[in-house]
């Protein structure tokens, strides 16, 4: 299966064997990470591979997942750096899964200060991965996701390819399965919105933008697979609208 296929069959893995992965595969993963183009140009990032086998140098806390390996992403703090981080890490997650390994995002879990201090930029997000103790795949209909009708408003009839892109977006993983994305779809564009967060979730507000970046990776991978030309832009007109429950993020132009 390629990365597009993986969108519809992968699931988050939280139970791993503490076993090594061949260095050739690890090297291939790092090479892929370093080759990824930025969603937003001009942002410097660093991918850091952490082995958690020889000694425990991983993540702690209620949301931590014990895995043999982690890839941490640190980034410059510039406009849309959280979107960019999610976009990069979801592609990396899907690529790792094509190697027969399981992955899980560590959104609310943080590395210790010792590990953070070895990173070139500010720590943003990490991915746990390794050989899974449980089946890697599931049918798309088994994914616990909101139905399309709750996420998408169609203003015009769209092509089957656009619907497939939106379905790929719908299946993206998110922190606490919050699914903070909403869409308004036309023939030639999709406006992307994020749900407004209640006051008590403000401490984890940044995870929402990472989640939106993860979702955009799914959507753009689907567009590439389906040979649909897309471009990301921002509309001042849409941005100026006052919305009760949602906030405008960006627009995906089609064709």
CORGIDA-V300278 format. One record per residue. N is the residue number from 1. PHI is phi in whole degrees, 0 to 359 (999 if undefined). BURIAL is 1 if it has 9 or more other C-alpha atoms within 8 Angstrom, else 0. D_CENTER is the distance of its C-alpha to the mean C-alpha in whole Angstrom. Layout:
N:PHI:BURIAL:D_CENTER, N:PHI:BURIAL:D_CENTER
This chain:
1:999:0:19, 2:267:0:17, 3:296:1:13, 4:297:1:14, 5:301:0:16, 6:295:1:13, 7:306:1:11, 8:265:1:14, 9:232:1:15, 10:282:1:13, 11:214:0:13, 12:287:1:12, 13:251:1:15, 14:237:1:17, 15:229:1:20, 16:237:1:20, 17:283:1:24, 18:276:1:24, 19:237:0:25, 20:287:0:25, 21:251:0:23, 22:309:0:25, 23:299:0:25, 24:300:0:25, 25:291:1:21, 26:299:1:20, 27:296:0:21, 28:296:0:20, 29:296:1:16, 30:294:1:17, 31:296:0:19, 32:298:1:16, 33:301:1:14, 34:290:0:17, 35:270:0:17, 36:290:0:14, 37:283:0:15, 38:287:1:13, 39:293:0:12, 40:242:0:15, 41:293:0:18, 42:91:0:20, 43:256:1:17, 44:270:0:18, 45:227:1:16, 46:222:1:16, 47:262:1:15, 48:235:0:17, 49:276:1:18, 50:238:1:19, 51:271:1:22, 52:246:1:23, 53:267:1:25, 54:294:0:28, 55:210:0:28, 56:287:0:26, 57:224:1:24, 58:263:1:20, 59:242:1:19, 60:236:1:21, 61:112:0:21, 62:295:0:21, 63:256:1:17, 64:284:1:17, 65:234:1:17, 66:279:1:20, 67:220:1:19, 68:288:1:21, 69:220:1:18, 70:227:1:15, 71:244:1:14, 72:257:1:13, 73:247:1:12, 74:248:1:15, 75:210:1:15, 76:296:1:18, 77:267:0:18, 78:232:0:18, 79:308:0:18, 80:65:0:14, 81:292:1:13, 82:287:1:10, 83:303:1:9, 84:299:1:9, 85:297:1:8, 86:298:1:4, 87:299:1:5, 88:292:1:7, 89:289:1:6, 90:292:1:4, 91:299:1:7, 92:295:1:9, 93:300:1:8, 94:296:1:9, 95:295:1:12, 96:300:1:13, 97:293:1:13, 98:293:1:16, 99:272:0:18, 100:82:0:19, 101:247:1:17, 102:268:1:15, 103:222:1:12, 104:205:1:10, 105:289:1:8, 106:251:1:11, 107:283:1:10, 108:267:1:14, 109:266:1:16, 110:236:1:17, 111:287:1:19, 112:290:1:23, 113:297:0:24, 114:300:0:26, 115:289:1:22, 116:301:1:21, 117:291:0:24, 118:271:0:24, 119:271:1:21, 120:288:0:21, 121:236:1:19, 122:284:1:18, 123:299:1:16, 124:240:1:12, 125:202:1:10, 126:224:1:11, 127:234:1:10, 128:273:1:13, 129:205:1:14, 130:160:1:18, 131:283:1:20, 132:274:1:20, 133:276:0:23, 134:236:0:22, 135:305:0:21, 136:281:1:18, 137:239:0:18, 138:208:1:18, 139:290:0:19, 140:303:0:17, 141:292:0:20, 142:274:0:19, 143:294:1:16, 144:276:0:16, 145:230:0:15, 146:295:0:17, 147:293:0:19, 148:307:0:19, 149:300:0:22, 150:275:0:20, 151:249:1:17, 152:238:1:19, 153:249:0:23, 154:266:1:24, 155:271:0:27, 156:216:0:28, 157:290:0:28, 158:244:1:25, 159:287:0:25, 160:296:0:24, 161:293:1:21, 162:295:0:20, 163:296:1:20, 164:292:1:18, 165:299:1:15, 166:291:1:15, 167:292:1:15, 168:298:1:12, 169:297:1:10, 170:300:1:12, 171:275:1:11, 172:296:1:7, 173:286:1:7, 174:209:1:7, 175:297:1:10, 176:55:0:13, 177:51:0:12, 178:285:0:13, 179:48:1:11, 180:279:1:12, 181:258:1:12, 182:221:1:16, 183:227:1:17, 184:240:1:20, 185:249:1:21, 186:239:1:24, 187:302:1:25, 188:245:0:24, 189:196:1:21, 190:231:1:19, 191:275:1:18, 192:253:1:15, 193:234:1:16, 194:247:1:14, 195:288:1:17, 196:287:0:19, 197:271:0:19, 198:293:0:22, 199:303:0:24, 200:283:0:23, 201:258:0:20, 202:304:0:20, 203:300:0:19, 204:247:0:16, 205:302:1:15, 206:296:0:13, 207:297:1:10, 208:298:1:10, 209:289:1:10, 210:297:1:7, 211:300:1:6, 212:297:1:7, 213:296:1:6, 214:300:1:2, 215:298:1:6, 216:297:1:8, 217:300:1:6, 218:302:1:8, 219:297:1:11, 220:284:1:12, 221:296:1:12, 222:297:1:14, 223:299:1:16, 224:295:1:17, 225:297:0:18, 226:268:0:20, 227:60:0:21, 228:256:1:21, 229:282:0:21, 230:227:1:18, 231:215:0:18, 232:266:0:17, 233:212:0:19, 234:232:0:20, 235:258:0:23, 236:296:0:26, 237:295:0:27, 238:291:0:24, 239:300:1:23, 240:281:0:27, 241:288:0:27, 242:268:0:27, 243:243:0:25, 244:288:0:26, 245:248:0:23, 246:228:1:20, 247:234:1:19, 248:290:1:19, 249:249:1:15, 250:191:1:16, 251:235:1:18, 252:260:1:17, 253:277:1:20, 254:242:1:21, 255:87:0:24
